[in-house]
Amino acid sequence: MAAIPGFPGANMDIVFFFYGLAFALLGTAILIQRKKDSRFELAGTLWLLAAFGVIHALNEFLEMWRLIRAGGAAKFPEIDFPALVVSFSFLFEFGRRTFRTCAPAGSPCSVFRRVPGPALPFLLALIAAVSAFSQEPLNTAKVLARYLLGFPGAVMAGAGLLCFSRADGGVTGPPKARSYFAAAGAALLAYGLFSGLVVNKAGFFPANLLNAESFLLLTGLPVQVFRAACAAAMIWGVLGGLKIFHGETEKALAAANQELKDIIEFLPDPAFVVDGGNAVIAWNKAMEKFSGTPKAEMLGRGNFEYALPFYGERRPALLDFVNAAEGAHKERYACAVRTGSGTLSAELFLPRLNGGAGAYVWAKAAPLLDPEGKVFGAIETLRDITGQKRAEELRQRLEAELRQAQKMEVIGRLAGGVAHDFNNLLTAILNYSAFLLKSLPENSPEWSDAAEIRKAGERGASLTRQLLAFSRKQTLSPRVLAADDVVGNLLKLLSRVIGEDIQLSATLKAGAEKVKVDPEQMEQAVINLAVNARDAMPGGGRLALETAVAEFGGGRASPSPLIAAGRYFKLALSDTGHGMSAEVLGRIFEPFFTTKGPGKGTGLGLSGVQGFITQSGGHILVESAPGKGSVFTIYLPVTEEKSEEAAPAGNLPGKTGRGETVLLVEDDEAIRKLAGRVLTAGGYEVLSASGPEEALSLCERVGKTPAILITDMVMPGMNGLELAKLVSARLTGIKVLFMSGYSGDVLNAREAASRELAFLGKPFSPEALLGKTREVLDAGRG
């Protein structure tokens, strides 16, 4: 390039510096603007113009370096030429896309709208081919790049922006942005002329006539000065228009966000919103109340910190998965269901709510989309369903317990009926075997046979008692006593029962609180539970008994919905045995269900314990898991009645009668004959009747007035209670003793207690019959 007098011509290094700086600023400014969200239609292609500016600036800085350091002699073709070609390639692609986007279909230059994508590689191949056959390949390539890439690219871009600035405001956005885009379009057209037509001097037309040297001679200024002015105009136009678009976009987003916040604030359900960076931008009043966390503490939180009030740990909230890949939420929210538009719904348990008691919620998370369908945030709503969940769980539990109770009631009725007839047989077996034992010498084989018969009868009686306990039809003799005394008196016996390899400990904290139970049945229940615990610890372990007073109601929830409010004596037996599975736990109180081997258990122990506890107005609960032992907890209602002294045993041997007349009513012939024999031998006169009608007839026909009525409770046609009422009405002052092994369907415990009726349970011994008869006759005498 020939030197021309004047400052610009003599200081080309400075010219190239400002030229390169202008394009560097253009590219950098656009790249910075790309970080902002915008509804500008060309926002997605401006990076091509930015790439052109930055790479073209590099080429001009290389020219400046050549002039300063090498005095114009050194060349950098390996960088200079590729930088020029690549920069114009970006400009060409930007121009093609701009015109296709902005120029109307009916415009005179609509031909450019049909420029295909492969046009760029075709032109690059053409430049390379022509340059390869020229005498100056690199210079020819530079010139052709300006002709075939720079000039059409700048023209298409400029024309596209001019059309864009003249289009309807609804398309271009704010009308005041038009002047900026018009200036940018004009600058690009001018740049196309100064850069695409004013080229390096070459030996072919038109580069041999119109080139940088001829332009300098004609105008006195380097063409780079004009190109830099065009770059400055491009910067002013593009950035000015973008600024307006960004400002309008930000205003629109701010208005939309405020509208969204207003809507969220008045939602009845707890809700919160996060933006695209997972920072909380809305936290409504319902959420403040629900989570206990004020809005001021949550707004602006990000990086999952907003999840802390809900989950008690650092983990994603449900809304973090609304835009994730299908199935990405399954690890954390296996129960979540994905619906349309990426919405997720799930039932969750949040342990930090309700003061640490936790709450069940129905959560729903959805993405927030702008008018173009782009996600700019997410919203999650929560609905407290703890009440519904608890009610549903209670309903299911009560239904299961009702079904179990109905099943047990049916089995209990069957067991009670069998026990009634079986007790009659056992009464005969035990008593007649007792007669044999008294009449035979102890060293005789017959005495041993009779003894074995009696032992078998006693085992049968024990089994029958278990059946009656399970069916809750046994006749109890409840007394008011200090419950701790019952447990304390059993400790020595329990030590022998469970063996030396099991450590027994007791903590008695119930104090003087009293319960009303049958002490013998209470002791038997504790022993049964201890034996089961022993069997669960074959290798040894620990058995702990603990008593306390538990009070429910007034905000203190009971451990079971079946336990009403009130004060209870609590007895817990904890062992370190092998525990039970959920399947076994569901059946342990069923009759005849046992996990023990053949011959090692009847399956009536726990069912009998439950029957006794329930019949006494209490409840028994169990907790267990495999390998974690078991805990059986008994709750018995506390009573304010005074403690009672134990009644005399009444098993008086020998003759107890004083000639009194006994009216004996029993429908079972064997029992009737047996009882008549025992009473006669005991010194009483016996009037026997096989049923209620015969007994009433005897009352009218016999001259002697009976002193006592001894009647079976369950008889065909009329039960013992009804018979006693009729006899008492005819014979004033007659005493009554009921015999029964099954009286639950005839007389409930409340009626028996209020009337203080006397019972003799079957099977009974001769001594028990004589002793109870004497006790009833002597009752009430001074």
FIBA-910531 format. One line per 4 residues: their letters; for each residue x, y, z of C-alpha. Coordinates in pm, whole numbers, plus 32768, in hexadecimal, padded with zeros to 4 digits. Example, Ala and Ser with C-alpha at 12.3 -4.5 7.8 and 13.67 -1.06 7.14 Angstrom:
as = 84CE 7E3E 830C | 8557 7F96 82CA
//
This chain:
maai = 8000 8000 8000 | 809C 814D 7F97 | 80C9 8255 80A2 | 7FEC 8385 807C
pgfp = 803E 84C9 8133 | 7F5C 8519 8258 | 7F2A 8489 83B2 | 7E48 8360 835E
ganm = 7F1D 82EB 823F | 8061 8313 82FC | 7FDD 8262 8435 | 7F33 812C 83B0
divf = 7F8B 806D 84EC | 7EA9 8156 85B3 | 7D99 8136 84A9 | 7DA5 7FBC 84BC
ffyg = 7D9A 7FCF 863B | 7C5B 809D 8644 | 7BC3 7FCE 852C | 7C0A 7E8B 85E4
lafa = 7B98 7F21 872E | 7A4A 7F85 8697 | 7A01 7E24 861F | 7A7C 7D8F 8766
llgt = 798C 7E6F 8824 | 7874 7E0E 8738 | 78A8 7C9B 8771 | 78DE 7CB7 88E7
aili = 77B1 7D95 891F | 76CE 7CA8 8861 | 7753 7B7A 891D | 770E 7C28 8A68
qrkk = 75AF 7C7E 89F8 | 756F 7B12 899E | 7578 7ABC 8B10 | 7432 7B74 8B3D
dsrf = 72E3 7AE3 8AEB | 7231 7B94 89D0 | 7104 7B70 88EF | 71CC 7C09 87CF
elag = 719F 7B28 869E | 7310 7B39 863B | 7397 7AFB 8798 | 73ED 7997 8738
tlwl = 74C4 79FD 860B | 757E 7B2E 868F | 7697 7A4D 8704 | 76F6 7A25 8595
laaf = 7727 7B9F 8576 | 77E9 7B9D 86BF | 78CC 7A86 8641 | 7909 7B4C 8501
gvih = 7968 7C82 85C9 | 7A58 7BD0 86B6 | 7B0B 7B06 85A5 | 7B1B 7C30 84B7
alne = 7BAF 7D00 85D0 | 7CBE 7BF7 85FA | 7D15 7C18 848B | 7D35 7D93 84A3
flem = 7E09 7D7B 85DE | 7EF2 7C91 851D | 7F0D 7D9B 840C | 7F64 7E9A 851A
wrli = 806C 7DAE 85AB | 8103 7D7F 8450 | 8126 7EF6 8420 | 81B7 7F3A 857B
ragg = 82A4 7E13 85A7 | 8306 7DB2 8447 | 82F3 7EFC 8395 | 81FC 7E6A 82A3
aakf = 82E6 7D5F 8223 | 8279 7C2F 82ED | 813D 7B73 829D | 8061 7A84 8368
peid = 7FAD 79C9 8255 | 7F71 7898 832A | 7E98 7971 8412 | 7E40 7AA3 8344
fpal = 7D92 79EC 8228 | 7CC7 78EF 82F7 | 7C57 7A02 83E8 | 7BD8 7AD5 82C6
vvsf = 7B21 79B3 821D | 7A89 7931 8362 | 7A12 7A8C 83CF | 7966 7ACC 8280
sflf = 78CD 796F 8290 | 7823 79CE 83D8 | 77B2 7B19 833D | 7721 7A64 820E
efgr = 765F 796B 82E6 | 75E1 7A85 83C5 | 7568 7B45 8293 | 74BE 7A12 81FE
rtfr = 7402 79C2 833F | 73A8 7B2F 8381 | 7310 7B62 822D | 7253 7A19 8237
tcap = 71C2 7A81 838B | 7178 7BF2 8351 | 7148 7C3A 81E0 | 6FDE 7C1D 816A
agsp = 6F8D 7B17 806A | 6F19 7C18 7F68 | 704A 7CFC 7F7C | 711F 7D40 7E42
csvf = 7242 7C86 7EE2 | 7175 7B57 7F3C | 7267 7A8B 7E6F | 7352 7A98 7F9C
rrvp = 724A 79E7 806C | 728C 78B4 7F95 | 7405 78AD 7FD0 | 7438 7748 804A
gpal = 750F 76DD 816C | 760E 7627 808A | 7659 7772 7FDA | 776D 77C2 80D5
pfll = 7838 7682 80A6 | 7808 76A1 7F2C | 7897 7802 7F2A | 79BA 779A 8006
alia = 7A0A 7680 7F13 | 79F4 7773 7DEE | 7AE4 7867 7E96 | 7BDB 7750 7EDC
avsa = 7BC6 76CA 7D77 | 7BF7 781A 7CCA | 7D0F 7882 7DB5 | 7DCB 773F 7D7A
fsqe = 7DF4 778E 7C05 | 7E59 78FD 7C32 | 7FB9 798C 7C44 | 7F75 7A23 7D9E
plnt = 7E9B 791B 7E4C | 7E81 79C0 7FA4 | 7E39 7B1D 7F24 | 7D3F 7A95 7E28
akvl = 7C92 79D4 7F3C | 7C79 7B0E 8014 | 7BE5 7BD5 7EF6 | 7AEB 7AC4 7E9D
aryl = 7A88 7AA0 800C | 7A2D 7C10 8013 | 7973 7BFA 7EC5 | 78BA 7AB2 7EFD
lgfp = 788C 7AAE 8079 | 78B8 7C05 8117 | 77F5 7CD1 801A | 76BD 7BF1 7FF8
gavm = 76BF 7BA2 816D | 76BF 7D10 81D4 | 75BB 7D6A 80CD | 74CE 7C55 8139
agag = 74F9 7CB0 82A9 | 74CB 7E25 826A | 739C 7DF2 818C | 7304 7D04 8287
llcf = 732B 7DFA 83A6 | 729B 7F17 82D7 | 716D 7E41 8288 | 7157 7DDE 83F6
srad = 7155 7F4E 8460 | 703B 7F9F 836D | 6F5E 7E78 83D1 | 6E2C 7E8B 84B1
ggvt = 6E76 7EE9 861C | 6DD5 7DA9 8698 | 6EED 7CEC 85F1 | 7014 7DCE 863A
gppk = 6FAA 7E2B 8797 | 6FB4 7F95 880F | 6F9D 8090 86EC | 70BD 8163 8779
arsy = 71A7 803F 8735 | 7173 8066 85BC | 726D 8183 8594 | 737C 80B8 863B
faaa = 7348 7F88 855B | 732F 806D 8427 | 7481 8105 8483 | 7515 7FAC 84B7
gaal = 748C 7F3B 8365 | 7516 806E 82B2 | 7667 803B 835A | 7673 7ED3 82E5
layg = 761E 7F3C 817F | 772F 8043 8189 | 7822 7F47 8219 | 77CD 7E5D 80F9
lfsg = 7835 7F6E 8004 | 7973 7FD2 80BC | 79E0 7E72 810C | 794C 7D9C 7FF9
lvvn = 79A0 7E81 7ED0 | 7AD5 7F36 7F4C | 7BCB 7E14 7F56 | 7D40 7DD0 7F43
kagf = 7DD9 7E25 7DF3 | 7DE3 7CFB 7D06 | 7E2E 7CBD 7B98 | 7CC8 7C78 7B31
fpan = 7B93 7D52 7B05 | 7B0B 7E08 7BCB | 7C19 7DE0 7CD8 | 7D18 7E7F 7BEB
llna = 7C49 7FC1 7BDD | 7B7F 7FDA 7D25 | 7C57 7F7C 7E4D | 7CDF 7FFE 7F94
esfl = 7DFE 80BD 7EED | 7D1F 8169 7DEE | 7C25 81BE 7F02 | 7D3C 825A 7FD1
lltg = 7DB5 8324 7EAA | 7C53 8396 7E5D | 7BDB 83F3 7FB9 | 7D1D 842F 8075
lpvq = 7CA7 8342 8188 | 7CDE 81CB 81B3 | 7BAB 80F9 8175 | 7BD9 8069 82D2
vfra = 7B6C 81B7 8362 | 7A1D 819B 82B0 | 79FE 802F 8315 | 7A3D 808F 8483
acaa = 7930 819A 8468 | 7842 8093 83E1 | 7898 7FAF 8507 | 7853 80C9 85FB
amiw = 7703 8108 8558 | 76B6 7F94 856A | 7708 7F94 86DF | 762B 80C2 871E
gvlg = 7507 8033 8658 | 750D 7ECA 86CA | 754F 7F0E 8839 | 7459 802E 8845
glki = 7346 7F55 87B6 | 739D 7E33 889B | 739C 7F16 89C8 | 7239 7F7F 897D
fhge = 71CD 7E17 8942 | 7275 7DA6 8A80 | 71DA 7EBF 8B45 | 7082 7E6F 8AC1
teka = 70BC 7CFD 8B00 | 7129 7D3E 8C64 | 6FFB 7E1C 8C9D | 6F16 7D0F 8C11
laaa = 6FBC 7C03 8CE4 | 6FAC 7CDE 8E19 | 6E3A 7D1D 8DDE | 6DFD 7BAD 8D9F
nqel = 6EC0 7B4E 8ED7 | 6DFE 7C47 8FA9 | 6CB6 7BC6 8F1D | 6D27 7A64 8F66
kdii = 6D8B 7AC5 90CA | 6C38 7B69 9101 | 6B86 7A2F 908B | 6C66 794D 915D
eflp = 6C34 7A26 9290 | 6ABC 79F4 9292 | 6ABC 7880 9249 | 6A12 77C0 9365
dpaf = 6B16 76A9 9355 | 6C80 76D9 93C0 | 6D4F 772B 928B | 6EA5 77AC 922C
vvdg = 6F54 7803 90E5 | 70BF 77F1 9076 | 715D 7894 8F48 | 7240 77F6 8E47
gnav = 7363 7804 8F3C | 72A5 7749 904F | 7285 7884 9120 | 713E 78BB 91DB
iawn = 7079 79E0 9149 | 6F25 79A5 91ED | 6EBE 7914 933E | 6D4F 794A 9390
kame = 6CA6 7981 94E0 | 6C17 7822 94E4 | 6D79 779B 94BE | 6DF4 7875 95DC
kfsg = 6CE9 77E7 96C0 | 6D16 7683 9641 | 6E92 7674 965E | 6EC4 7764 977F
tpka = 6FCA 781B 96AF | 6F8F 798D 965D | 6FA7 7A0C 94FA | 70CA 7AF2 954F
emlg = 71A5 79C8 95A3 | 7156 790E 9461 | 7157 7A10 9348 | 729A 79F7 9284
rgnf = 72FF 78A5 9310 | 738A 77B1 9213 | 7459 7675 91EE | 7343 75A1 928A
eyal = 7348 766F 93CD | 71D6 76B0 939B | 7199 753C 93D8 | 721C 7543 953C
pfyg = 70D7 75AD 95EA | 7026 7482 9550 | 710F 735D 9549 | 71FF 7392 966A
errp = 7324 7347 9586 | 73D7 73D8 945A | 7323 733A 9336 | 726A 73A9 91FC
alld = 7100 740A 9215 | 7003 7369 9130 | 700A 7493 9045 | 717A 7457 8FF5
fvna = 710E 732E 8F23 | 6FF9 73CE 8E56 | 70E3 7405 8D2D | 71C8 72DD 8D6E
aega = 71D7 71A8 8C96 | 70C5 70A7 8CBB | 7101 6FD3 8DEE | 7206 70BE 8E85
hker = 7126 70FC 8FB1 | 70F7 6F8F 9007 | 7220 6F76 90F1 | 7195 7082 91D8
yaca = 7023 7074 9185 | 6FCC 6F14 911A | 6E5A 6F5B 914D | 6E55 708F 906B
vrtg = 6D7A 708D 8F35 | 6DD6 715C 8E05 | 6CBD 71F9 8D3C | 6CB7 72E4 8C13
sgtl = 6DA2 7410 8BF4 | 6E9B 7376 8CE5 | 6DB8 7392 8E16 | 6E08 72A7 8F37
sael = 6D1B 7242 9050 | 6D76 7175 9182 | 6D09 7122 92E3 | 6E23 7177 93D5
flpr = 6E67 7161 9549 | 6F21 7294 95C6 | 6FB9 7251 971F | 700B 73B9 977D
lngg = 6EA4 7437 977D | 6DAF 744A 98A1 | 6EBF 7485 99A1 | 6F82 7351 9938
agay = 6E56 726A 9934 | 6E57 7271 97B8 | 6D3F 7296 96BE | 6CBF 71E7 9588
vwak = 6C9D 72D1 945F | 6C2D 72B8 92F8 | 6D36 7372 922E | 6D14 73EB 90CA
aapl = 6E2D 748E 9005 | 6E1B 7525 8EAA | 6F00 75F1 8DC6 | 6EB8 775D 8D79
ldpe = 6EC8 77B0 8C06 | 6EE3 78FD 8B4F | 6E0F 7945 8A17 | 6F16 789C 8941
gkvf = 6F07 775D 8A11 | 7056 7795 8AB9 | 7075 772E 8C28 | 70C6 7851 8D0C
gaie = 7074 77B3 8E5E | 6FA1 76B6 8F17 | 6E87 76B7 9016 | 6E35 75BB 9125
tlrd = 6CF3 75AB 91EE | 6CB7 74DC 9325 | 6B74 7466 93C3 | 6B6E 73DC 9525
itgq = 6ABF 728B 9518 | 6B2D 7214 9671 | 69C9 7210 96F2 | 6947 714B 95CA
krae = 6A73 7061 95D9 | 6A4D 701E 974C | 68D6 6FEC 9723 | 690F 6EF7 9607
elrq = 6A14 6E38 96D0 | 692B 6E31 97FC | 680A 6DBB 9723 | 68DA 6CA3 968E
rlea = 695E 6C3E 97E3 | 6804 6C3F 987F | 6777 6B78 975D | 688C 6A78 9787
elrq = 6853 6A69 98FE | 66DA 6A4C 98CA | 670A 692A 97DB | 67F6 6887 98D2
aqkm = 6704 68C2 99F1 | 65E3 6830 992C | 66B2 6700 98D5 | 671E 66D8 9A3F
evig = 65B6 6700 9AB5 | 6543 65E2 99D7 | 6661 6505 9A4A | 6623 6570 9BB2
rlag = 64B7 650B 9BA6 | 651A 63B9 9B1D | 6629 6390 9C24 | 653E 63F7 9D3C
gvah = 6436 62FF 9CD3 | 6535 61E7 9CBE | 65C5 624A 9E10 | 646E 6236 9EB6
dfnn = 6435 60CC 9E52 | 65A1 6072 9E87 | 659F 6100 9FE8 | 6478 6022 A040
llta = 6541 5EF4 9FCE | 6675 5F68 A089 | 65AE 5F9F A1C7 | 653E 5E36 A1BD
ilny = 6699 5DB6 A163 | 674C 5E7A A274 | 6653 5E2D A388 | 6620 5CBA A340
safl = 6799 5C91 A323 | 67B2 5D3E A477 | 66B7 5C46 A508 | 678C 5B28 A482
lksl = 68CA 5BBB A513 | 682B 5BD2 A66C | 67A3 5A6F A65D | 68DD 59C1 A5DF
pens = 6A24 597B A691 | 6B3D 5A55 A60A | 6C20 592D A5C1 | 6B25 5882 A4DF
pews = 6B38 588F A361 | 69D0 5908 A358 | 6A2D 5A3B A427 | 6B3D 5A95 A329
daae = 6A43 5A6F A20C | 694D 5B53 A2BD | 6A63 5C51 A2FC | 6AB9 5C58 A188
irka = 694A 5C8C A135 | 693E 5DB5 A224 | 6A7E 5E4A A18E | 69EA 5E32 A030
gerg = 68AD 5ED7 A0B0 | 6974 5FF3 A14C | 6A2E 602E A005 | 68E0 6035 9F53
aslt = 685E 612F A052 | 698D 620E A015 | 6952 6202 9E9E | 67E3 6256 9ED1
rqll = 683E 6383 9FA8 | 691A 6400 9E8D | 67FC 63D9 9D98 | 6714 649C 9E7C
afsr = 681B 65A7 9EB5 | 6843 65D3 9D3F | 66CB 65E2 9D09 | 66AC 66D2 9E32
kqtl = 65A0 65F2 9ECC | 6660 6586 9FFD | 65D0 65DC A151 | 66BB 66D5 A1F6
sprv = 66D6 672F A364 | 675B 6891 A34E | 67E3 6944 A47F | 686C 6AA0 A4B6
laad = 69E1 6A85 A4F8 | 6B2A 6B39 A4C8 | 6BA7 6AC8 A376 | 6D16 6AEF A3D5
dvvg = 6CDE 69EF A4E9 | 6C65 68EC A3F2 | 6D99 691C A317 | 6E88 6933 A43E
nllk = 6E08 67F2 A4D8 | 6E48 673B A391 | 6FB9 6793 A36A | 7041 6666 A426
llsr = 6F5C 6579 A36C | 6FB8 6619 A220 | 712B 65EB A268 | 70F5 6477 A289
vige = 7012 6468 A158 | 70F9 6518 A061 | 723D 6474 A0D7 | 7393 64F0 A13E
diql = 740E 6548 9FDF | 7314 6663 9FC3 | 734F 67A3 A088 | 7210 6820 A12F
satl = 71E4 698B A197 | 70B7 6A48 A21E | 706F 6BBC A23C | 6F2B 6BF9 A2F9
kaga = 6EB4 6D61 A2E0 | 6D3A 6D3F A2FF | 6D47 6D81 A476 | 6C00 6D54 A52F
ekvk = 6B24 6D65 A3FA | 6A17 6C57 A3FE | 696C 6B81 A2F9 | 6845 6A97 A30C
vdpe = 68A4 6944 A27D | 689E 67D6 A2CF | 69F2 67AB A379 | 6A1B 6641 A311
qmeq = 69D2 668E A1A6 | 6AB6 67BE A1B4 | 6BD2 66EA A238 | 6B90 65E2 A12F
avin = 6B98 66EB A01D | 6CEB 676F A090 | 6D76 660F A0A9 | 6CFD 65BB 9F49
lavn = 6DA9 66F0 9EBC | 6EE9 669F 9F79 | 6EEA 6538 9EF9 | 6EBE 65B3 9D93
arda = 6FE0 66A3 9DC8 | 70B6 6586 9E4C | 7068 64B1 9D1C | 70CE 65D4 9C3A
mpgg = 7227 65DD 9CE0 | 72AB 6477 9CCA | 7411 64F2 9CEF | 73C8 65D7 9E14
grla = 737E 6749 9E23 | 72CC 6851 9EF2 | 7163 686F 9F63 | 70FB 69BE 9FF4
leta = 6FB4 6A09 A0A9 | 6F50 6B73 A0D7 | 6E16 6C04 A171 | 6D9F 6D6B A163
vaef = 6C66 6E40 A158 | 6BFF 6EBD A000 | 6B00 6FD1 9FD1 | 6A63 701F 9E80
gggr = 698B 7140 9E14 | 69B8 72B7 9E31 | 6AB4 72BF 9D16 | 6B5E 7176 9D71
asps = 6B0D 707E 9C5D | 6AD7 6F12 9CB1 | 6BA9 6E08 9C02 | 6A71 6D70 9B68
plia = 6926 6E08 9AF5 | 6876 6CF8 9BBF | 6908 6D78 9D07 | 6820 6E87 9D8A
agry = 6893 6FB6 9E50 | 68D9 6F73 9FBF | 69D9 6EEF A0B8 | 6A6C 6D96 A083
fkla = 6B55 6CA9 A133 | 6C64 6C54 A036 | 6D2A 6B10 A041 | 6E35 6ADF 9F35
lsdt = 6EFB 699C 9F03 | 702B 69C9 9E1F | 710B 68B1 9DA7 | 7242 6899 9CCE
ghgm = 71C5 676C 9C0A | 71BE 6729 9A97 | 708A 6804 9A62 | 6F6A 67D1 9973
saev = 6F1F 6828 980D | 6DF7 6901 97A8 | 6D3F 67CA 972F | 6D66 671D 9881
lgri = 6D06 685C 993C | 6BBD 6862 9881 | 6B60 6707 9902 | 6BF9 66DC 9A5D
fepf = 6AAC 6707 9B10 | 69F6 660F 9A32 | 6992 64CE 9AE5 | 6A5F 639A 9A91
fttk = 6B62 646A 99D5 | 6CC1 641F 9A4F | 6E24 6437 99CB | 6E9A 6326 9AB5
gpgk = 6ED7 61C4 9A45 | 6DDE 60A5 9A64 | 6D92 6050 9BCC | 6E32 6191 9C4F
gtgl = 6D06 6278 9C4E | 6B8E 627A 9C2C | 6B73 63D4 9B90 | 6A82 6442 9CA2
glsg = 6B73 64F4 9D8C | 6B73 664E 9CF0 | 6A09 6638 9C81 | 69AD 65E5 9DE9
vqgf = 6A7B 6709 9E6C | 69D1 67F6 9D7B | 687D 676A 9DDB | 68BD 679E 9F4F
itqs = 6946 6900 9F1C | 6821 6963 9E3D | 6725 68C4 9F2B | 67C2 6993 A042
gghi = 678A 6AD6 9F7D | 68F4 6AF8 9F0E | 69C5 6AE4 9DD4 | 6B02 6A30 9D6A
lves = 6BED 6AB4 9C5B | 6D25 6A1A 9BC6 | 6E53 6AA5 9B0E | 6F53 69C4 9A6A
apgk = 703D 69A1 9945 | 7122 6886 98D4 | 7265 688F 999C | 71EE 69AB 9A7F
gsvf = 712A 68F7 9B8C | 6FC4 6934 9BF6 | 6F08 6A1B 9CE2 | 6DB2 69B7 9D69
tiyl = 6CFD 6AD7 9E16 | 6BC5 6AA7 9EEC | 6AE1 6BCB 9F42 | 69E1 6B99 A059
pvte = 68FC 6CB2 A0CE | 6954 6D46 A220 | 683D 6D35 A323 | 67F5 6E13 A44F
ekse = 674D 6CF9 A512 | 67E7 6C83 A655 | 68B8 6B48 A662 | 6808 6A09 A6C6
eaap = 687D 68F5 A7AB | 689C 67A1 A70E | 676A 66C9 A744 | 679A 6588 A80B
agnl = 67F3 645E A735 | 66BC 639D A795 | 6752 624A A742 | 66D6 61B0 A888
pgkt = 66FC 6036 A89C | 6608 5F44 A93C | 649E 5F83 A995 | 643E 60F3 A982
grge = 62C4 60CC A979 | 61E1 60FC AAA8 | 60B7 604A AA1C | 6051 6167 A933
tvll = 5F84 6113 A800 | 6028 6156 A6AF | 5F61 6181 A56C | 6054 6101 A460
vedd = 5FFE 6152 A2F5 | 60DF 60C1 A1E4 | 607C 604B A08A | 61AF 5F6A A065
eair = 615A 5E22 A110 | 62C2 5DC5 A163 | 6303 5F12 A20D | 61B4 5F09 A2BE
klag = 61FB 5DB0 A352 | 635F 5E13 A3AD | 62FC 5F57 A45C | 61DE 5EA7 A513
rvlt = 62CD 5D9D A58F | 63CB 5E9F A60B | 62C4 5F77 A6B8 | 6218 5E4F A75B
aggy = 6367 5DD1 A7DC | 63AB 5F30 A859 | 627C 5F38 A93D | 616C 5FD5 A863
evls = 6018 5F5F A7F4 | 600B 5F74 A678 | 5EDF 5FB4 A597 | 5F55 5F6F A432
asgp = 5EB1 5FFC A2F9 | 5F15 5FC3 A18E | 5E9D 6117 A11C | 5DF4 625F A17E
eeal = 5C8D 61DF A15C | 5CCC 60B5 A23F | 5D78 619A A33B | 5C49 6283 A34C
slce = 5B64 615A A377 | 5C38 60D9 A49A | 5C1E 622B A545 | 5AA2 6205 A54D
rvgk = 5A88 608F A5A0 | 5B99 6055 A6A3 | 5B46 60A8 A808 | 5CA7 6115 A86A
tpai = 5D1C 626A A7FC | 5E75 6261 A754 | 5F7D 633D A7F7 | 604A 6360 A6B9
litd = 6017 633C A544 | 6143 62AA A48D | 6102 62C7 A319 | 61BD 62AB A1D4
mvmp = 61CC 63F4 A116 | 6195 6371 9FB6 | 6066 6290 9F85 | 5F68 625C 9E72
gmng = 5E26 6324 9E88 | 5E8E 6405 9FAA | 5FE5 646E A029 | 604E 645F A193
lela = 6026 65D4 A1CD | 5EBB 65D1 A15E | 5E77 649F A233 | 5F13 6545 A364
klvs = 5E2D 6671 A33C | 5CF7 6595 A335 | 5D65 64BC A45C | 5DC5 65EB A52C
arlt = 5C6D 6680 A4EB | 5BC7 6544 A575 | 5CBE 64F4 A68A | 5D21 6633 A73A
gikv = 5E80 6631 A7C7 | 5F04 6507 A703 | 6077 6518 A6B1 | 60F6 64DA A54E
lfms = 6238 643C A4CD | 6271 642F A357 | 6341 631F A2B1 | 63D5 6369 A15E
gysg = 64FC 633D A07E | 6467 642C 9F7E | 638F 6549 9FF5 | 63F8 6670 9F22
dvln = 62C8 6673 9E40 | 61D9 6665 9F6A | 626A 6756 A065 | 6352 6877 A021
area = 6460 68DD A113 | 63B5 6A21 A17A | 6272 6973 A1DD | 6330 6864 A297
asre = 63F9 6966 A35B | 62CA 6A3B A3B0 | 6203 6911 A433 | 632F 6862 A4D1
lafl = 62C0 6712 A449 | 6377 65D8 A4BA | 641A 64FB A3B3 | 64BE 63A9 A3B6
gkpf = 6585 636B A27D | 6588 621C A1CD | 6638 6133 A1ED | 6631 6135 A369
spea = 66AA 6048 A475 | 65D1 5FBA A58F | 6685 609C A687 | 6642 61CE A5AE
llgk = 64CE 617D A593 | 64A6 6143 A709 | 6577 6270 A765 | 64C3 6360 A67A
trev = 636F 62E1 A6EE | 63CB 6320 A858 | 6455 6477 A802 | 6313 64E1 A755
ldag = 6237 645D A870 | 6305 6513 A977 | 6313 665B A8B5 | 624F 6773 A95B
rg = 6235 66C9 AAAE | 62A6 678A ABDE
//
